[in-house]
Amino acid sequence: MDREELKRLVKDVLEEENSFGYTPIQERWSGGKLMLVPRDEGLAAKEVPLEAFFHKIVMVRDRLRVLEQKVNAHAGLSDAEKIDLQQYVTKCYGSLTTFNVLFKEKSDQFEGEKK
């Protein structure tokens, strides 16, 4: 593999990983932490930096978007099958709306099924 081919490969990977751009966390949560406290007081709590948790939520959102695009573009699926799979993706978005409070921009938030 020559230098130019390696540069192209790295560029492709970086573009794929960042295809949806940077998503900022709401300022009030920046530097915060998520505490997972077990019911049993004898067990240790787990502390997770909110930025790390938020990054994982954003990655789930971005991967759902890619899945949605692949379903819609799939030539082997009928329109009915695409609609059925799309409804599952929409329900996943709806399940994740709890985390919208972490997003700085409303346009980055999850949107579930509209009634």
C-alpha distances in whole Angstrom, upper triangle without the diagonal:
4,7,8,6,7,10,11,10,12,15,15,16,18,20,21,22,24,25,29,29,31,34,36,39,42,44,46,44,41,42,44,43,44,46,46,50,51,54,55,56,55,51,49,48,44,43,40,39,40,36,34,37,36,33,33,35,33,30,33,34,30,30,33,32,29,31,34,32,30,34,35,32,32,34,35,37,41,42,44,42,40,43,43,40,40,43,42,39,42,44,41,41,44,44,42,44,46,43,43,45,42,41,42,41,43,41,38,41,41,43,45,47,50,53
4,6,5,6,9,10,11,12,14,16,17,19,20,21,23,25,25,29,29,31,34,36,39,43,43,46,44,42,42,44,44,45,47,48,51,52,56,57,57,57,53,50,49,45,44,41,40,40,37,35,38,37,33,34,36,34,31,34,35,32,31,34,34,30,33,35,33,32,35,36,34,34,36,37,40,43,44,46,44,41,44,45,42,42,45,43,41,43,45,42,42,46,46,43,45,47,44,44,46,43,41,42,41,44,41,39,41,42,44,46,49,51,54
4,6,5,6,9,10,11,12,14,15,16,18,20,21,22,24,27,26,28,31,34,36,40,41,44,42,39,39,41,42,43,45,46,50,51,55,56,56,55,52,49,48,44,42,39,37,38,35,33,36,35,31,32,35,32,30,33,34,30,30,34,32,30,32,35,32,32,35,36,34,35,36,38,40,43,44,47,44,41,44,45,42,41,44,43,40,42,44,41,41,45,45,42,44,45,42,42,44,40,39,39,39,41,39,37,39,40,43,45,47,50,53
4,5,5,6,9,10,10,12,14,15,16,18,20,21,22,25,25,27,30,33,36,39,40,43,41,39,39,42,42,43,46,46,50,52,55,56,57,56,53,50,48,45,43,39,38,38,34,33,36,35,31,32,34,31,29,32,32,29,29,32,31,28,31,33,30,29,33,34,31,32,34,36,38,41,42,44,42,39,42,43,40,39,43,41,38,41,43,40,39,43,43,41,43,44,41,41,43,40,38,38,37,40,37,35,38,39,41,43,45,47,51
4,5,5,6,9,10,11,12,14,15,17,19,20,20,24,24,26,30,32,35,39,40,43,41,38,39,41,41,42,44,45,49,50,53,54,55,55,51,48,47,43,42,38,37,37,34,32,34,34,30,30,33,30,27,30,31,27,26,30,29,26,28,30,28,27,31,31,29,29,31,33,35,38,39,41,39,37,39,40,37,37,40,39,36,38,41,38,37,41,41,39,41,43,40,40,42,39,37,38,37,39,36,34,37,37,39,41,44,46,49
4,5,5,6,8,10,11,12,14,15,17,18,19,23,23,24,28,30,33,36,37,40,38,36,36,38,38,39,41,42,45,47,50,51,52,51,48,45,44,40,38,35,34,34,31,29,32,31,27,28,30,28,25,28,29,25,25,29,28,25,27,30,28,27,31,32,29,30,32,34,36,39,40,42,39,37,39,40,37,36,40,38,35,38,40,37,36,40,40,37,39,41,38,38,40,36,35,36,35,37,35,33,35,36,38,40,43,45,49
4,5,5,6,9,10,11,12,14,15,16,18,21,20,22,25,28,31,34,35,38,36,34,34,37,37,38,41,42,45,47,50,52,52,52,48,45,43,40,38,35,33,33,29,28,31,30,26,27,29,27,24,27,28,24,25,28,27,24,27,29,27,27,30,31,29,30,32,34,36,39,39,42,39,36,39,40,37,36,39,38,34,37,39,36,35,39,39,36,38,40,36,36,38,35,33,33,33,35,33,30,33,34,37,39,42,44,47
4,6,5,6,9,10,10,12,14,15,16,19,19,21,25,28,31,34,35,38,36,34,35,37,37,38,41,42,45,47,50,52,52,52,49,46,44,40,39,35,34,33,30,29,31,29,26,27,28,26,23,26,26,23,23,26,24,22,24,27,24,24,27,28,26,27,29,31,33,36,36,38,36,33,36,37,34,33,36,35,32,34,37,34,33,37,37,35,37,38,35,35,37,34,32,33,32,34,31,29,32,33,35,37,39,41,45
4,5,5,6,9,10,11,12,14,15,19,19,21,24,27,30,33,35,38,35,33,34,36,36,36,39,39,43,44,48,49,50,49,46,43,41,38,36,33,32,31,28,27,28,28,24,24,26,24,21,24,24,21,20,24,23,20,22,25,23,22,26,27,24,25,27,29,31,34,35,37,34,32,34,35,32,31,35,33,30,33,35,32,31,35,35,33,35,37,34,34,36,33,31,32,31,33,31,28,31,31,34,35,38,40,44
4,5,5,6,9,10,11,12,14,17,17,18,22,24,27,30,32,34,32,30,30,32,32,33,36,37,40,42,45,47,47,47,43,41,39,35,33,30,28,28,25,24,26,25,21,22,24,22,19,22,23,20,20,23,22,20,23,25,23,23,27,28,26,27,29,31,32,36,36,38,35,33,35,36,32,32,35,33,30,32,34,31,30,34,34,31,33,35,32,32,34,30,29,29,29,31,29,26,29,30,32,34,37,39,43
4,5,5,6,9,10,11,11,15,14,16,20,23,25,29,30,33,31,29,30,32,33,33,37,37,41,43,46,48,48,48,45,42,40,36,34,31,29,28,25,24,26,25,21,22,24,21,19,22,22,19,19,22,21,19,22,24,22,22,26,26,24,26,28,30,32,35,35,37,34,32,34,35,31,30,33,32,29,31,33,30,29,33,33,31,32,34,31,31,32,29,27,28,27,29,27,24,27,28,31,33,36,38,41
4,6,5,6,9,10,10,14,14,17,20,23,26,29,31,34,32,30,31,33,33,33,36,37,41,42,45,47,48,48,44,42,40,36,34,31,29,29,25,24,26,24,21,21,23,20,17,20,20,17,17,20,18,16,19,21,18,18,22,23,21,22,25,27,28,31,31,33,31,28,30,32,28,27,30,29,26,28,31,28,27,31,31,29,31,33,30,30,32,29,27,28,27,29,26,24,26,27,29,31,33,35,39
4,5,5,6,9,10,13,14,16,18,21,24,27,29,32,29,28,29,30,30,30,33,33,37,39,42,43,44,44,41,38,36,32,31,27,26,26,22,21,22,21,18,18,20,18,15,18,18,15,15,18,17,15,17,20,18,18,22,23,21,23,25,27,28,31,31,33,30,28,30,31,27,27,29,28,25,27,29,26,25,29,29,27,29,30,27,28,30,27,25,26,26,28,25,22,25,25,28,30,32,34,38
4,5,5,6,8,11,11,12,16,18,21,25,26,29,27,25,26,28,28,28,32,32,36,38,41,43,43,44,40,37,35,31,29,26,24,24,20,19,21,20,16,17,19,16,14,17,17,14,15,18,17,15,19,21,19,20,23,24,23,24,27,29,30,33,33,34,32,29,31,32,28,27,30,28,25,27,29,26,25,29,29,26,27,29,26,26,28,25,23,23,23,25,23,20,23,24,27,29,32,34,37
4,6,5,5,9,9,12,15,18,21,24,26,29,27,25,27,29,29,30,33,34,37,39,43,44,45,46,42,39,37,33,31,28,26,25,21,21,22,20,17,18,19,16,14,17,16,13,14,17,15,13,17,18,16,17,21,21,20,22,25,27,28,30,30,32,30,27,29,30,26,25,28,27,23,25,28,25,24,27,28,25,26,28,25,25,27,24,22,23,22,24,21,19,22,22,25,27,30,32,35
4,6,5,9,10,13,15,19,21,25,27,29,27,26,27,29,28,28,32,32,36,37,40,42,43,44,40,38,35,32,30,26,25,24,21,20,21,19,16,16,17,14,12,14,14,10,11,14,13,10,13,15,14,14,18,19,18,19,22,24,25,27,27,29,27,24,26,27,23,22,25,24,20,23,25,22,21,25,25,23,25,27,24,24,26,24,22,23,22,23,21,18,21,21,23,25,27,30,33
4,6,8,9,11,13,16,18,22,24,26,24,22,24,25,25,25,28,29,32,34,37,39,40,40,37,34,32,28,26,23,21,20,17,16,17,16,12,13,14,11,9,12,12,9,10,13,13,11,14,16,15,16,19,20,20,21,25,26,26,29,29,30,28,25,27,27,24,23,25,24,20,22,24,21,20,24,23,21,23,24,21,21,24,21,19,21,20,22,20,17,19,19,22,24,27,29,33
4,5,5,7,10,13,16,19,21,24,22,21,22,24,24,25,28,29,33,35,38,40,41,41,38,35,33,29,27,23,21,20,17,16,17,15,12,13,14,11,10,13,12,9,11,14,13,12,15,17,16,17,20,21,21,23,26,28,28,30,30,31,29,26,27,28,25,23,26,24,21,22,24,21,20,23,24,21,22,24,20,20,22,19,17,18,17,19,17,14,17,18,21,23,26,28,32
4,6,9,11,15,18,21,23,26,24,23,25,26,27,27,30,31,35,37,40,42,43,44,40,38,35,31,30,26,24,22,19,19,20,17,14,15,15,12,11,13,12,8,10,13,10,10,13,14,13,15,18,18,17,20,23,25,25,27,26,28,26,23,24,26,23,21,23,23,19,20,23,20,19,22,23,20,22,24,21,20,23,20,18,19,17,19,16,14,17,17,19,22,24,26,30
4,7,8,12,15,18,20,23,21,21,23,24,25,25,28,29,33,35,38,40,41,42,39,37,34,30,28,24,22,20,17,18,18,15,13,14,13,10,10,12,10,7,10,12,9,10,13,14,13,15,18,18,18,21,24,26,26,28,26,28,26,23,24,25,22,20,22,21,17,18,21,18,16,20,21,18,18,21,18,17,19,17,14,15,14,15,12,10,13,14,16,19,22,23,27
4,6,10,13,16,18,21,20,19,21,23,24,24,28,29,33,35,38,41,41,42,39,36,33,30,27,24,21,19,16,17,17,14,12,14,14,10,11,14,12,10,13,15,13,14,17,17,17,19,22,22,22,25,28,30,29,31,30,32,30,26,27,29,25,23,25,25,21,21,24,21,19,22,23,20,20,22,19,17,19,17,14,14,13,15,13,10,14,16,18,21,24,26,29
4,6,10,13,15,18,16,15,17,19,20,21,25,27,31,33,36,38,39,40,37,34,31,27,25,21,18,16,13,14,15,12,10,13,13,9,11,14,13,11,14,16,15,16,19,20,20,22,24,24,25,28,31,33,32,34,33,34,32,29,29,30,27,25,27,26,22,22,24,22,19,22,22,19,19,20,17,16,17,14,11,11,11,14,12,10,13,16,19,22,25,26,30
4,7,10,12,15,14,13,16,17,18,19,23,24,28,31,33,36,36,38,34,32,28,25,23,19,16,14,11,13,13,9,9,12,11,7,10,13,11,10,14,15,14,16,19,19,20,22,24,24,25,28,31,33,32,34,32,33,31,28,28,29,26,24,25,24,20,20,22,19,16,19,19,16,16,17,13,12,13,10,8,8,8,11,10,7,10,12,16,19,22,24,27
4,7,8,12,11,9,13,14,16,17,21,23,27,30,32,35,35,36,33,31,27,24,21,18,15,12,9,12,13,9,9,13,12,10,13,15,14,14,17,18,18,20,22,23,23,26,28,28,29,32,35,37,35,37,35,36,35,31,31,32,29,27,27,27,23,23,24,21,19,20,21,17,16,17,13,12,12,9,7,6,7,11,11,9,11,14,17,21,24,25,28
4,6,8,7,7,10,11,13,14,18,20,23,26,29,32,31,33,30,27,24,21,18,15,12,9,7,11,11,7,9,12,11,10,13,15,14,15,18,19,19,21,24,24,25,27,29,29,31,33,37,38,37,38,36,37,35,32,32,32,30,27,28,26,23,23,23,21,18,19,19,15,15,14,11,10,9,6,5,5,8,11,12,10,11,14,17,20,24,25,28
4,6,6,7,10,11,13,14,18,21,24,27,29,32,31,34,31,28,25,22,19,17,14,11,10,13,13,10,12,15,13,13,17,18,16,18,21,22,21,24,26,26,27,30,31,31,33,36,39,41,39,40,38,38,37,34,33,34,31,29,29,28,25,24,24,22,19,20,20,16,15,14,11,10,8,5,5,4,8,10,13,11,11,14,17,20,24,25,27
4,5,5,9,10,13,15,18,22,24,28,30,33,32,34,31,29,25,23,19,17,14,11,11,15,15,12,14,17,16,16,19,21,20,21,24,25,25,27,30,30,31,33,35,35,37,39,43,44,42,44,42,42,41,38,37,37,35,33,33,32,29,28,28,26,23,24,23,20,18,17,14,13,11,9,9,7,11,13,16,15,15,18,21,24,28,28,31
4,6,8,8,11,13,16,19,22,25,27,30,29,31,29,26,23,21,18,16,13,11,12,15,15,13,16,18,17,17,21,22,21,23,26,26,27,29,31,31,33,35,36,37,39,41,44,46,44,45,43,43,42,39,38,38,36,33,33,32,29,28,28,26,23,23,23,20,18,16,14,13,10,9,10,9,13,15,18,17,16,19,22,24,28,28,31
4,6,5,8,10,13,16,19,22,25,27,26,29,26,23,20,18,14,12,10,7,8,12,11,10,13,15,14,15,18,19,19,21,23,24,25,27,29,29,31,33,34,35,37,39,42,43,42,43,41,41,40,37,36,36,34,32,31,30,27,26,26,24,21,22,21,17,17,15,12,12,9,7,9,10,13,15,18,16,15,18,21,23,27,28,30
4,5,9,11,15,18,21,24,27,29,28,30,27,24,21,18,15,12,9,7,7,10,11,10,12,15,15,15,18,20,19,21,23,25,25,27,29,30,31,33,35,36,37,39,43,44,42,44,43,43,41,38,38,38,35,33,33,31,29,28,28,25,23,24,23,20,19,18,14,14,12,9,11,10,14,17,19,16,17,19,23,25,29,30,33
4,7,10,13,17,19,23,26,27,26,27,25,22,18,16,12,11,7,7,7,10,11,11,13,16,16,17,19,21,22,23,25,27,27,29,31,32,33,35,37,38,39,41,45,46,44,46,45,45,43,41,40,40,37,35,35,33,31,31,30,27,26,27,25,22,22,20,16,17,15,12,14,14,18,20,22,20,20,22,26,28,32,33,36
4,7,10,13,16,19,22,24,23,25,22,19,16,14,10,9,6,5,8,10,10,11,13,15,15,17,19,20,21,23,25,26,27,29,31,32,33,35,36,38,39,41,45,45,44,46,44,44,42,40,39,38,36,34,34,32,29,29,28,26,24,25,23,20,20,17,14,16,13,11,14,14,18,20,22,20,19,21,24,26,30,32,34
4,6,10,12,16,19,21,20,21,19,16,12,10,6,5,4,5,8,9,9,10,13,14,14,17,18,19,21,23,24,25,27,29,30,31,33,34,36,37,39,40,44,44,43,45,43,43,41,39,38,37,35,33,33,31,29,28,27,24,23,24,22,19,19,17,14,16,14,12,15,17,20,22,24,21,20,21,25,26,30,32,34
4,7,10,13,16,18,18,19,17,14,10,8,6,5,6,6,9,10,8,10,13,13,13,16,18,18,19,22,23,23,26,28,28,29,32,33,34,36,38,38,42,42,41,43,41,41,38,37,36,35,32,31,30,28,26,26,25,22,21,21,19,16,17,14,12,15,13,12,15,17,21,22,24,21,19,20,23,24,28,30,32
4,6,10,13,14,14,16,13,11,7,6,5,6,9,9,13,13,11,14,16,16,16,19,21,20,22,25,26,26,29,30,31,32,35,36,36,38,40,41,45,45,43,45,44,43,40,39,38,37,34,33,32,30,28,28,27,24,24,24,21,19,20,16,15,18,16,15,19,21,24,25,27,24,22,23,26,26,30,32,34
4,7,10,12,12,14,11,9,6,5,6,8,11,12,15,14,12,15,17,16,16,20,21,20,22,25,25,26,28,30,30,31,34,35,35,37,40,40,44,43,41,43,42,41,39,38,37,35,33,32,31,28,27,28,25,23,23,23,20,18,20,16,16,19,18,17,21,23,26,27,28,25,23,23,26,26,29,32,33
4,7,8,8,10,8,7,5,7,9,11,14,15,19,18,16,19,21,20,20,24,25,24,26,29,29,29,32,34,33,35,38,38,38,41,43,43,47,46,44,46,45,44,42,40,40,38,36,35,34,31,30,30,28,26,26,25,22,21,22,19,19,22,21,20,24,26,29,30,32,29,27,26,29,29,32,34,35
4,5,7,9,6,7,6,9,12,14,18,18,22,20,18,21,23,22,22,26,26,25,27,30,30,30,33,35,34,35,38,39,39,41,44,43,47,46,44,46,45,44,41,41,40,38,36,36,34,31,31,31,28,26,27,26,23,22,24,21,21,24,23,23,27,29,32,32,34,31,29,28,30,30,32,35,36
4,6,9,8,10,10,12,15,18,21,21,25,24,21,24,27,25,25,28,29,28,30,33,33,32,35,37,36,38,41,41,41,43,46,46,49,48,46,47,47,45,43,42,41,39,37,37,35,32,32,33,30,28,29,28,24,24,25,22,23,26,25,25,29,32,34,34,36,33,31,30,32,31,33,36,36
4,5,6,9,10,13,16,19,22,24,27,25,23,27,29,27,27,31,31,30,32,35,35,35,38,40,39,40,43,44,43,46,48,48,51,50,48,50,50,48,45,45,44,42,40,40,38,35,35,36,33,31,32,31,27,27,29,26,26,30,28,28,32,35,37,37,39,37,34,33,35,34,37,39,40
4,5,8,9,12,15,19,22,23,27,25,24,27,29,28,28,32,32,31,34,37,36,37,40,41,41,42,45,46,46,48,50,50,54,53,51,53,52,50,48,47,47,44,42,42,41,38,37,38,35,33,34,33,29,29,30,27,27,30,29,28,32,34,37,38,40,37,35,34,37,36,39,41,42
4,7,9,13,16,19,23,25,28,26,25,28,30,29,30,33,33,33,35,38,37,38,41,42,41,43,46,46,46,49,51,51,54,53,52,54,53,52,49,49,48,46,43,44,42,39,39,40,37,34,36,35,31,31,32,29,29,33,31,30,34,37,40,40,42,39,37,36,39,38,41,44,45
4,7,10,13,16,20,22,25,23,22,25,27,25,26,30,30,29,32,34,34,34,37,39,38,40,43,43,43,46,48,47,51,50,48,50,50,49,46,45,45,43,40,41,39,36,36,37,34,31,33,32,29,28,30,27,26,30,29,28,31,34,37,37,39,36,34,33,36,36,38,41,42
4,7,10,13,16,19,21,20,19,22,24,23,24,27,28,27,30,32,32,33,36,37,37,39,41,42,42,45,47,46,50,49,48,50,50,48,46,45,45,42,40,40,39,36,35,36,33,31,31,31,28,27,29,25,25,28,27,25,29,31,34,35,37,34,32,32,35,35,38,40,42
4,7,10,13,15,18,17,16,19,21,20,21,24,25,25,27,29,29,30,33,34,34,36,39,39,40,42,44,44,48,47,46,48,47,46,43,42,42,40,38,37,36,33,32,33,31,28,28,28,25,24,25,22,21,24,23,22,25,28,31,32,33,30,29,28,31,32,35,37,39
4,7,10,12,15,13,12,16,18,16,18,21,21,21,24,26,26,27,30,31,31,33,36,36,37,39,41,41,45,45,43,45,45,44,41,40,40,38,35,35,34,31,30,31,29,26,26,26,23,21,23,20,19,22,21,19,23,25,28,29,31,28,26,26,29,29,33,35,37
4,7,9,12,11,10,14,15,15,16,19,20,21,23,25,25,26,29,30,31,33,35,36,37,39,40,41,45,45,43,45,45,44,41,40,40,38,35,35,34,31,30,30,29,26,25,26,23,21,22,19,17,20,19,17,20,22,26,27,29,25,24,25,28,29,32,35,37
4,6,8,7,7,10,12,11,13,16,16,17,19,21,22,23,25,27,27,29,31,32,33,35,37,38,42,42,40,43,42,41,39,37,37,36,33,32,32,29,27,28,26,23,23,24,21,18,20,18,15,18,17,14,17,19,23,24,25,22,21,22,25,26,30,32,35
4,5,5,7,9,10,11,13,15,16,17,19,20,22,23,25,26,28,29,31,32,34,35,37,38,42,42,41,43,42,42,39,37,37,36,33,32,32,30,27,28,27,24,23,24,22,19,20,18,15,17,16,13,15,17,20,22,24,20,20,21,25,26,30,32,35
4,5,5,6,8,10,10,12,14,15,16,18,20,21,22,24,26,27,29,30,31,33,35,36,40,40,39,41,40,39,37,35,35,34,31,30,30,27,25,25,24,21,20,21,19,16,16,14,11,13,12,9,12,13,17,18,20,17,16,18,21,23,27,29,31
4,5,5,6,9,10,10,12,14,15,16,18,20,21,22,24,25,27,28,30,31,33,34,38,39,38,40,39,39,37,34,34,34,31,29,29,27,25,25,25,22,20,22,20,17,17,16,13,14,13,9,11,12,15,18,19,15,16,17,21,23,27,29,32
4,5,5,6,9,10,11,13,14,15,17,19,20,21,23,24,26,27,29,31,32,33,37,37,36,38,38,38,35,33,33,33,29,28,29,26,24,24,24,21,20,22,20,16,18,17,13,15,15,12,13,15,18,20,21,17,17,18,22,24,27,30,33
4,5,5,6,9,10,11,13,14,16,17,19,20,21,23,25,26,27,29,31,32,35,36,34,37,36,35,33,31,31,30,27,26,26,23,21,22,21,18,17,18,16,13,15,13,10,13,13,10,12,15,17,18,19,16,15,16,19,21,24,27,29
4,5,5,6,9,10,11,12,14,15,17,19,20,21,23,24,26,27,29,30,34,35,33,35,34,34,32,29,29,29,26,24,25,22,20,20,20,17,15,17,15,12,13,12,8,10,10,7,8,11,13,15,16,12,12,13,17,19,22,24,27
4,5,5,6,9,10,10,12,14,15,17,18,20,21,23,24,26,27,28,32,33,32,34,33,33,31,29,29,29,25,24,25,23,20,20,21,17,16,18,17,14,15,15,12,13,14,10,11,13,15,16,16,13,13,14,18,20,24,26,29
4,5,5,6,9,10,11,12,14,15,16,18,20,21,22,24,26,27,30,31,30,32,31,31,29,26,27,26,23,22,23,20,17,19,19,15,14,17,15,12,14,14,11,13,15,12,13,16,17,18,18,14,14,14,17,19,22,25,28
4,5,5,6,9,10,11,13,14,15,17,19,20,21,23,25,26,29,30,28,30,29,29,27,25,25,24,21,20,20,18,15,16,15,12,11,13,12,8,11,11,8,10,12,9,10,13,14,15,15,11,10,10,14,15,19,21,24
4,5,5,6,9,10,11,12,14,15,17,18,20,21,23,24,28,29,28,30,28,29,27,24,24,24,21,19,20,18,15,16,17,13,12,14,14,10,12,13,10,10,13,10,9,12,12,13,13,9,9,10,13,15,19,21,25
4,5,5,6,8,10,11,12,14,15,16,18,20,21,22,26,27,26,28,27,28,25,23,23,23,20,19,20,18,15,16,17,13,13,16,15,12,15,16,13,14,16,14,13,16,16,17,16,12,13,12,16,17,20,23,27
4,5,5,6,9,10,10,12,14,15,16,18,20,21,25,25,24,26,25,25,23,20,21,20,17,16,17,14,11,13,14,10,10,13,12,9,12,14,12,13,16,14,14,17,17,17,16,13,12,11,14,14,18,21,24
4,5,5,6,9,10,10,13,14,15,17,19,20,24,25,23,25,24,24,22,19,19,19,16,14,15,14,10,11,12,9,8,11,11,9,11,13,11,11,14,13,12,15,14,14,13,9,9,8,11,12,15,18,21
4,5,5,6,9,10,11,12,14,15,17,18,22,23,22,24,23,24,22,19,20,20,17,15,17,15,12,13,15,12,11,14,15,12,14,17,14,14,17,15,14,16,15,15,13,10,11,11,13,15,18,20,24
4,5,5,6,8,10,10,12,14,15,16,20,21,20,22,22,22,20,17,18,18,15,14,16,14,11,13,15,11,11,15,15,13,16,18,16,17,20,18,17,20,19,19,17,14,14,13,15,16,18,21,25
4,5,5,6,9,10,10,12,14,15,19,20,18,20,19,19,17,14,15,15,12,10,12,10,7,9,11,8,8,12,12,11,14,16,15,15,19,18,17,20,19,18,16,13,13,11,12,12,15,18,21
4,5,5,6,9,10,11,12,14,18,19,18,20,18,19,17,14,15,16,13,11,13,12,9,10,13,11,10,13,15,13,15,18,16,16,20,19,17,19,17,17,14,12,12,11,12,13,15,17,21
4,5,5,6,9,10,11,12,16,17,16,19,18,19,17,14,16,17,13,12,15,14,11,13,15,13,13,17,18,16,18,21,20,19,23,22,20,22,20,20,17,15,16,14,16,16,18,21,24
4,5,5,6,9,10,10,14,15,14,16,16,17,14,11,13,13,10,9,12,11,8,11,13,12,12,16,16,16,18,21,20,20,24,23,21,24,23,22,19,17,17,15,16,16,17,20,23
4,5,5,6,9,10,14,15,13,15,13,14,12,9,10,11,8,7,10,10,7,9,12,11,11,14,16,16,17,21,20,20,23,23,21,24,22,20,18,16,16,14,14,14,14,17,20
4,5,5,6,8,12,14,13,15,14,16,14,10,12,14,11,10,13,13,11,13,16,15,14,18,19,19,20,24,23,22,26,25,23,25,22,22,18,17,18,16,16,17,17,20,23
4,5,5,6,10,11,11,13,13,15,13,10,13,14,11,10,14,14,12,14,17,16,16,20,21,20,22,26,25,25,28,27,25,28,26,25,22,20,21,19,19,19,20,22,25
4,5,5,9,10,8,10,10,11,9,6,9,10,7,7,11,11,10,12,15,15,15,18,20,20,22,25,25,25,28,28,26,29,27,25,23,21,21,19,18,18,18,20,23
4,6,8,10,9,10,9,11,10,6,9,11,9,8,12,13,11,13,16,16,16,19,21,21,23,26,26,25,29,29,27,29,26,25,22,21,21,19,18,18,17,19,22
4,6,9,9,11,11,13,12,9,12,14,12,12,15,16,15,17,20,19,20,22,24,24,26,29,28,28,32,31,29,31,28,27,24,23,24,22,21,21,21,23,26
4,6,6,9,10,12,10,8,12,13,11,12,16,16,15,18,20,20,21,23,25,25,27,30,30,30,33,33,31,33,31,30,27,25,26,24,23,23,22,25,27
4,6,8,10,13,11,10,14,15,14,15,18,19,18,21,23,23,24,27,28,29,31,34,33,33,37,36,34,37,34,33,30,29,29,27,26,26,25,27,30
4,7,10,12,10,10,13,14,13,15,18,18,18,21,23,23,24,27,28,29,31,34,34,34,38,37,36,38,36,35,32,31,31,28,27,26,26,28,30
4,7,8,6,6,10,10,10,12,14,15,16,18,20,20,22,24,25,26,28,31,32,32,35,35,34,36,34,33,30,29,29,26,25,23,22,24,26
4,5,5,6,9,10,11,12,14,16,17,18,20,21,23,24,26,28,29,32,33,33,37,37,35,38,35,33,30,30,29,27,25,23,22,24,25
4,5,5,6,9,10,10,12,15,15,16,18,20,21,22,24,26,27,30,31,31,34,35,33,35,33,31,28,28,27,24,22,21,19,20,22
4,5,5,6,9,10,11,13,14,15,17,19,20,21,23,25,26,29,30,30,34,35,33,36,33,31,29,28,27,24,22,20,18,19,20
4,5,5,6,8,10,11,13,14,16,17,19,20,21,23,25,28,29,29,33,33,32,35,33,30,28,27,26,23,22,19,18,20,22
4,5,5,6,9,10,11,12,14,15,16,18,20,21,23,26,27,26,30,31,29,32,29,27,25,24,23,20,19,17,16,18,20
4,6,5,6,9,10,10,12,14,15,16,18,20,21,25,25,25,29,30,28,31,28,26,24,23,22,19,17,15,13,15,17
4,5,5,7,9,10,11,13,15,16,17,19,21,24,25,25,29,29,28,31,29,27,25,24,23,19,18,15,13,16,17
4,5,5,7,9,10,11,13,14,16,17,19,22,23,23,27,27,26,29,27,25,23,22,21,18,16,14,13,16,18
4,5,5,6,9,10,11,12,14,16,17,20,21,21,25,25,24,26,24,22,20,19,18,15,13,11,11,13,16
4,5,5,6,9,10,10,12,14,16,19,20,20,24,25,24,26,25,22,20,20,18,14,12,10,8,11,13
4,5,5,6,9,10,11,13,15,17,18,19,23,23,23,26,25,22,21,20,18,14,13,10,10,14,16
4,5,5,6,9,10,11,13,16,16,17,20,21,20,23,21,19,18,16,15,11,11,9,10,13,16
4,5,5,6,9,10,11,14,15,15,19,20,19,21,20,17,16,15,13,9,8,6,6,9,12
4,5,5,6,9,10,13,14,15,18,19,19,22,21,19,18,17,14,10,9,6,7,10,12
4,5,5,6,9,11,12,13,17,17,17,21,20,18,17,15,13,9,9,8,9,13,16
4,5,5,7,10,10,10,14,15,14,17,16,14,14,12,9,6,6,5,8,11,14
4,5,5,8,10,10,14,15,15,18,17,15,15,14,10,7,6,4,6,9,12
4,6,7,9,11,14,15,15,19,19,17,17,15,12,9,9,7,10,13,15
4,5,6,8,11,11,12,16,16,14,15,12,9,6,8,8,12,14,17
4,5,5,8,10,10,14,14,11,13,11,7,5,7,7,11,12,15
4,6,7,9,11,14,15,13,15,13,10,9,10,11,14,16,18
4,5,6,8,11,12,12,13,11,8,8,11,12,16,18,20
4,5,5,9,9,8,10,8,5,6,9,11,15,16,19
4,6,8,10,9,12,11,8,10,12,15,18,19,21
4,7,9,10,12,10,9,11,14,16,20,21,24
4,6,7,9,7,6,9,12,15,19,20,23
4,7,9,8,9,12,15,18,22,22,25
4,5,5,7,11,13,17,20,20,23
4,5,5,9,10,14,16,16,19
4,6,8,9,13,16,16,19
4,7,9,13,16,17,20
4,6,10,13,14,18
4,7,10,12,15
4,7,8,12
4,6,9
4,6
4
